[in-house]
Amino acid sequence: MEWLTGPFEATFVQRALWGGILVSAICALAGTWVVLRGMAFLGDAMSHGLLPGVALAALLGGNLMVGALLSAAVMTAGVTALGRTPRLSQDTGIGLLFVGMLSLGVIIVSRSQSFAVDLTGFLFGDVLAVREQDLALLGGALALALAVSVLGHRAFLALAFDARKARTLGLRPRLTHAVLLGLLALAIVASFHIVGTLLVLGLLIAPPAAALPWARSVRGVMVLAALLGMTATFFGLLLSWHLSTAAGATVSALAVVLFFLSHLASGIRHRHARPAGTRPAATD
């Protein structure tokens, strides 16, 4: 029992656990829509597009989360504007913004001689350095994400399955898409301090994707995704403590492992549920 509970006697590990729990809930709210709408590339682009704001905040001695939030706002506005350009595909616009923001961030970093440590934390996270004020910010971010999710649920649902029908229902799909981008940006900004921008998709996408085969509603996916993210956080911190591995990377990797286990179990369940003597229908 000591092996299971010992690490969490340390105050900084307790804060890391609470930070991971809050981030798991935020990512479940945003990540469910990312999975349903196939927006993984956008999530990846936005997470890397935070670098200019974080770099400037670090160089000026400001709050890294504020810098990340400003970069996320720029990315959100850019993606929304380019999405209205008929001659440019959305993927092309996102890719150009991705490269442009990342390049700008690298240029800013290259002007500093002492940014290596900060950049490492930005890329890979520093969950064990979570402070009490960080927990307060994450709590506020969760409250905001929950409010947006509840108020926009009907519009998000219509947009995810039929944007044209959402327009006929008067749900303003363009505005809905912009709000959804804001929710995604909020989740990424809240998460990068925990697992880093290179690994943020682990908590943003893996738990909702793992929950998808088992839940019967969008809300069910969100709840189960949050529980899976929290499970990955707890056991990720536990394993990183005993194995002396990077905490954020271990949490993210465990979330991905849970995804593969979920889909493996789902496949086994479907095979056993199929009536004896039947074969799956042939496909062209």
C-alpha positions as CSV (number, residue, x, y, z in Angstrom):
1,M,0.0,0.0,0.0
2,E,2.9,2.3,0.7
3,W,4.0,1.9,-3.0
4,L,0.6,3.2,-4.0
5,T,0.1,6.1,-1.6
6,G,3.7,7.1,-0.6
7,P,4.4,9.5,-3.5
8,F,1.2,11.5,-2.8
9,E,2.3,12.3,0.7
10,A,4.6,14.9,-0.9
11,T,2.8,18.3,-1.2
12,F,4.1,19.0,-4.7
13,V,2.9,15.7,-5.9
14,Q,-0.6,16.4,-4.4
15,R,-0.6,19.7,-6.3
16,A,0.4,17.9,-9.5
17,L,-2.4,15.4,-9.0
18,W,-5.0,18.2,-8.5
19,G,-3.6,20.1,-11.5
20,G,-3.9,16.9,-13.6
21,I,-7.4,16.3,-12.5
22,L,-8.5,19.8,-13.4
23,V,-6.8,19.7,-16.7
24,S,-8.4,16.2,-17.4
25,A,-11.8,17.7,-16.9
26,I,-11.1,20.7,-19.1
27,C,-9.6,18.5,-21.9
28,A,-12.6,16.2,-21.7
29,L,-15.0,19.1,-22.4
30,A,-13.0,20.4,-25.4
31,G,-11.4,17.1,-26.6
32,T,-14.8,15.4,-27.1
33,W,-15.6,18.0,-29.8
34,V,-12.1,17.7,-31.3
35,V,-12.6,13.9,-31.7
36,L,-16.1,14.2,-33.0
37,R,-15.2,16.8,-35.6
38,G,-11.8,15.3,-36.6
39,M,-9.9,18.5,-35.5
40,A,-6.7,16.8,-34.2
41,F,-4.5,18.6,-36.7
42,L,-6.0,21.9,-35.5
43,G,-5.3,21.0,-31.9
44,D,-1.7,20.2,-32.7
45,A,-1.2,23.4,-34.7
46,M,-2.7,25.5,-31.9
47,S,-0.6,23.9,-29.2
48,H,2.6,24.6,-31.1
49,G,1.4,28.1,-32.0
50,L,1.6,29.1,-28.3
51,L,5.4,29.4,-28.6
52,P,5.6,33.1,-29.5
53,G,3.5,34.3,-26.6
54,V,5.2,32.0,-24.1
55,A,8.6,33.1,-25.4
56,L,7.8,36.8,-25.1
57,A,6.3,36.3,-21.6
58,A,9.4,34.4,-20.5
59,L,11.8,37.1,-21.9
60,L,9.8,39.9,-20.3
61,G,9.4,38.2,-17.0
62,G,5.6,37.9,-17.4
63,N,3.2,35.1,-16.7
64,L,3.7,32.2,-19.2
65,M,0.0,31.3,-19.2
66,V,-1.0,34.9,-20.1
67,G,1.5,34.8,-23.0
68,A,0.1,31.5,-24.1
69,L,-3.4,32.8,-24.0
70,L,-2.5,35.8,-26.2
71,S,-0.9,33.4,-28.8
72,A,-4.0,31.2,-28.6
73,A,-6.2,34.2,-29.3
74,V,-4.2,35.1,-32.3
75,M,-4.3,31.5,-33.6
76,T,-8.1,31.4,-33.0
77,A,-8.7,34.6,-34.9
78,G,-6.4,33.6,-37.7
79,V,-8.0,30.2,-38.2
80,T,-11.5,31.8,-38.1
81,A,-10.5,34.4,-40.7
82,L,-8.8,32.0,-43.0
83,G,-11.7,29.6,-42.8
84,R,-13.9,32.2,-44.5
85,T,-11.5,32.4,-47.5
86,P,-13.2,30.3,-50.2
87,R,-10.1,29.7,-52.3
88,L,-8.0,28.4,-49.4
89,S,-8.7,25.0,-47.8
90,Q,-8.9,25.0,-44.0
91,D,-6.0,22.5,-43.6
92,T,-3.8,24.8,-45.7
93,G,-4.7,27.8,-43.7
94,I,-4.1,26.0,-40.4
95,G,-0.7,24.6,-41.7
96,L,0.4,28.1,-42.7
97,L,-0.5,29.6,-39.3
98,F,1.2,26.6,-37.6
99,V,4.5,27.2,-39.4
100,G,4.3,31.0,-39.1
101,M,3.6,31.1,-35.4
102,L,6.2,28.3,-34.7
103,S,8.8,30.2,-36.8
104,L,8.1,33.4,-35.0
105,G,8.5,31.7,-31.6
106,V,11.8,30.1,-32.6
107,I,13.0,33.6,-33.8
108,I,12.1,35.1,-30.4
109,V,13.8,32.2,-28.6
110,S,17.0,32.6,-30.7
111,R,17.3,36.2,-29.3
112,S,17.7,34.9,-25.8
113,Q,20.8,33.2,-24.4
114,S,19.0,31.7,-21.4
115,F,15.8,30.3,-22.7
116,A,16.7,26.6,-22.8
117,V,15.2,25.6,-19.5
118,D,12.0,27.5,-20.1
119,L,11.7,26.0,-23.6
120,T,12.1,22.5,-22.2
121,G,9.3,23.1,-19.7
122,F,7.1,24.6,-22.5
123,L,7.7,21.5,-24.8
124,F,7.4,18.7,-22.2
125,G,5.6,20.3,-19.3
126,D,6.5,20.6,-15.6
127,V,3.6,19.1,-13.7
128,L,5.6,18.7,-10.5
129,A,6.1,22.5,-10.4
130,V,2.3,23.3,-10.2
131,R,1.7,26.0,-7.6
132,E,-1.4,26.9,-5.6
133,Q,-2.1,29.9,-7.8
134,D,-1.9,27.6,-10.9
135,L,-4.6,25.5,-9.3
136,A,-6.7,28.5,-8.8
137,L,-6.3,29.5,-12.5
138,L,-7.1,26.0,-13.6
139,G,-10.2,26.0,-11.4
140,G,-11.3,29.2,-13.1
141,A,-10.6,27.8,-16.5
142,L,-12.6,24.7,-15.7
143,A,-15.6,26.8,-14.6
144,L,-15.4,28.8,-17.8
145,A,-15.0,25.7,-20.0
146,L,-18.0,24.1,-18.3
147,A,-20.1,27.2,-18.8
148,V,-19.2,27.4,-22.5
149,S,-19.9,23.7,-22.9
150,V,-23.3,23.9,-21.3
151,L,-24.5,27.0,-23.0
152,G,-23.1,26.0,-26.4
153,H,-23.9,22.3,-26.3
154,R,-26.9,22.4,-28.7
155,A,-25.0,24.5,-31.2
156,F,-21.8,22.4,-30.9
157,L,-23.8,19.2,-31.4
158,A,-25.5,20.5,-34.6
159,L,-22.2,21.8,-36.0
160,A,-20.5,18.5,-35.3
161,F,-23.0,16.4,-37.3
162,D,-24.5,18.8,-39.9
163,A,-23.3,22.4,-40.3
164,R,-25.9,23.1,-43.0
165,K,-28.7,22.0,-40.7
166,A,-27.2,24.1,-37.9
167,R,-27.5,27.1,-40.2
168,T,-31.2,26.4,-41.0
169,L,-31.9,26.1,-37.3
170,G,-30.5,29.6,-36.8
171,L,-27.5,28.4,-34.7
172,R,-24.9,30.6,-36.5
173,P,-22.3,27.9,-37.3
174,R,-19.5,30.4,-38.0
175,L,-19.9,31.9,-34.6
176,T,-20.3,28.5,-33.0
177,H,-17.0,27.3,-34.7
178,A,-15.2,30.4,-33.4
179,V,-16.5,29.7,-29.8
180,L,-15.4,26.1,-30.2
181,L,-12.0,27.2,-31.2
182,G,-11.9,29.4,-28.1
183,L,-12.8,26.4,-25.9
184,L,-10.0,24.4,-27.6
185,A,-7.5,27.2,-27.0
186,L,-8.6,27.4,-23.4
187,A,-8.0,23.7,-22.9
188,I,-4.5,23.8,-24.6
189,V,-3.4,26.9,-22.6
190,A,-4.5,25.2,-19.4
191,S,-2.8,22.0,-20.3
192,F,0.6,23.0,-21.6
193,H,2.0,23.7,-18.2
194,I,1.0,20.2,-17.1
195,V,2.2,18.0,-20.0
196,G,3.8,20.5,-22.4
197,T,2.8,21.4,-25.9
198,L,4.4,18.3,-27.6
199,L,2.2,16.0,-25.4
200,V,-0.9,18.0,-24.9
201,L,-2.8,16.0,-27.5
202,G,-2.3,13.0,-25.2
203,L,-4.8,14.4,-22.7
204,L,-6.9,16.3,-25.2
205,I,-7.6,13.5,-27.7
206,A,-6.8,10.1,-26.1
207,P,-9.3,10.0,-23.3
208,P,-12.3,11.1,-25.4
209,A,-11.3,8.7,-28.2
210,A,-11.0,5.9,-25.6
211,A,-14.4,6.8,-24.2
212,L,-16.2,6.9,-27.6
213,P,-16.9,3.2,-28.0
214,W,-18.4,2.9,-24.5
215,A,-20.6,6.0,-24.2
216,R,-24.1,6.5,-25.7
217,S,-24.2,10.3,-25.6
218,V,-21.8,13.2,-26.0
219,R,-22.2,14.0,-22.3
220,G,-21.3,10.4,-21.5
221,V,-18.2,10.7,-23.6
222,M,-17.2,13.8,-21.7
223,V,-17.7,12.2,-18.3
224,L,-15.9,9.0,-19.1
225,A,-13.1,10.9,-20.8
226,A,-12.6,13.0,-17.7
227,L,-12.4,9.8,-15.6
228,L,-9.9,8.3,-18.0
229,G,-7.8,11.4,-18.0
230,M,-7.8,11.5,-14.2
231,T,-6.8,7.8,-14.1
232,A,-3.9,8.5,-16.5
233,T,-2.9,11.4,-14.2
234,F,-2.9,9.4,-11.0
235,F,-1.0,6.3,-12.4
236,G,1.2,8.4,-14.5
237,L,2.4,10.4,-11.5
238,L,2.8,7.1,-9.6
239,L,4.9,5.4,-12.2
240,S,7.0,8.5,-12.9
241,W,7.8,8.7,-9.1
242,H,8.9,5.0,-8.9
243,L,10.6,4.8,-12.3
244,S,12.2,8.3,-12.2
245,T,10.7,9.2,-15.6
246,A,9.3,12.5,-16.8
247,A,6.0,13.0,-15.1
248,G,4.1,14.9,-17.9
249,A,5.3,12.4,-20.6
250,T,4.4,9.5,-18.4
251,V,0.8,10.8,-17.9
252,S,0.4,11.5,-21.6
253,A,1.8,8.1,-22.6
254,L,-0.5,6.3,-20.2
255,A,-3.5,8.2,-21.6
256,V,-2.6,6.8,-25.1
257,V,-2.2,3.3,-23.6
258,L,-5.7,3.6,-22.2
259,F,-6.9,4.5,-25.7
260,F,-5.4,1.3,-27.2
261,L,-6.7,-0.9,-24.4
262,S,-10.2,0.6,-24.7
263,H,-10.4,-0.1,-28.5
264,L,-8.9,-3.6,-28.0
265,A,-11.6,-4.3,-25.4
266,S,-14.2,-2.8,-27.6
267,G,-13.2,-5.1,-30.5
268,I,-13.3,-8.1,-28.3
269,R,-16.7,-7.2,-27.0
270,H,-18.1,-6.8,-30.5
271,R,-16.7,-10.2,-31.6
272,H,-18.3,-11.9,-28.6
273,A,-21.6,-10.1,-29.1
274,R,-21.9,-11.3,-32.8
275,P,-24.2,-14.3,-33.1
276,A,-22.5,-17.6,-33.6
277,G,-22.2,-18.7,-37.2
278,T,-22.4,-15.2,-38.7
279,R,-19.7,-13.4,-40.5
280,P,-19.1,-9.7,-40.8
281,A,-20.5,-8.3,-44.0
282,A,-18.1,-8.0,-46.9
283,T,-17.0,-4.5,-48.0
284,D,-15.8,-3.3,-51.3
